[in-house]
C-alpha cells in the first residue's frame, strides 16, 4: 500500500515547451493542498525559464528525508534547451525523467507521478518509438493493458482505444479488449475514485450505435455481448448508446464515467467543457499517474502567457487518488482481519 503522505513526482516534460514554465509557476505559488512535491528536471533549465519571468528559481535539492514542500530532483539535459526550439538531443533526458519518476513510484519513494507534456514527434525523430505517455508507462511497468481516462468539467471519459489511426479502430475493438477495458475502469472507479457501485455509460462505435446493424455490426457482434456478460457479473453498464446523444446532462448526472470507443469520440466533448482545467489519468498501472490535458505549446514557452490550472488539477487529483487507494486498502485489511476463518 502506497503511503499517501509521500511526495508527488512531477516530470517537467519537453524542455522546449511549457512544462518548465509550469514548474516555475509551482515554485512561485506552491499549491496548499497537494502535500510535498518533487520536480524531476534540469535545474539550469528551470532557472533560465524563471529568469525569463523575472523570477529566481529558489528550490532546494530533493532529499528523501526532507519535509520541504517543493524540491528538485536534478536530471541533466542532453543539450542546452531554448524555448520553442525542439532538439533531438534532449529525447533521452525527457524519457529519463519519466523512468526516474516511475522507479520512485514503484519503489515506494513517491505516492504518484504527475507529468507535464512531451512532444511525441521529436522523440520519434530521435529514434525512440513513442506513441504516448500511456503506452510508455505501461511498457515501463510491464502492464499488459492500461486505460486512458480524462476528468474535467464534471465528466470522466475513458477510452477503449487511444492513439490509433481511425481506419484501425474497429479492428482493435475486440470482445477481449473491451472486457479488459471495462474491468480496469470499473476497478479504478471503486479503488481510486471511491465510487462504491460505478455506473458507466458505454458509447457505440458507429453512428446511431449501428442503427440495428444497418450502419455497422460491431455493436451487435462485439459490444452488446460483452456488456451483457459483464452485467451478469454485477457491473452497472448502460449502452451501447449513440455517441451524438450520450453527452446529455440528464444522462451524465446519473453516471460515474463514460466509455468512448476511440480518442476523438469522447475527448472533444470533455475538452470543450474543461480545457485547461482537465486531468489525464492512466488506469490499470501498478502506480498512480496523472497529467495535464494539453500539449507542449511551443509557441507559448518562455512567453509568460500560460495557465497552470490543468497541472494544479492533476496534482490535486493525484493526491486524492493516493488517499482513496490507501483508505480502501486499509478498509480491506480491517475487514479481512474481522472476517471469521
Secondary structure, 3 states (H helix, E strand, C coil): CCCCCCEEEEECCCCCCCHHHHHHHHHHCCCCCCCCEEEEECHHHHHHHHHHCCCCCCCEECCCCCCCCEEEEECCCCCCCECCECCHHHHHHHHHHHHHHHHHHHCCCEEEEEECCCCHHHHHHCCCCCCCHHHHHHHHCCCCCCEEEEEECCEEEEECCCCCCHHHHHHHCCHHHHHHHHHHHHHHHHHCCCCCCCEEEEECCCHHHHHHHCCCCHHHHHHHHHHHHHHHCCCEEEEEECHHHHCCHHHHCCCCEEEECCHHHHHHHHHHHHCCCCEEEEECCCCCEEEECCCCCHHHCCCCCCCCHHHHHHHHHHHHHHHHHHHHHHHHHHHHHHCCC
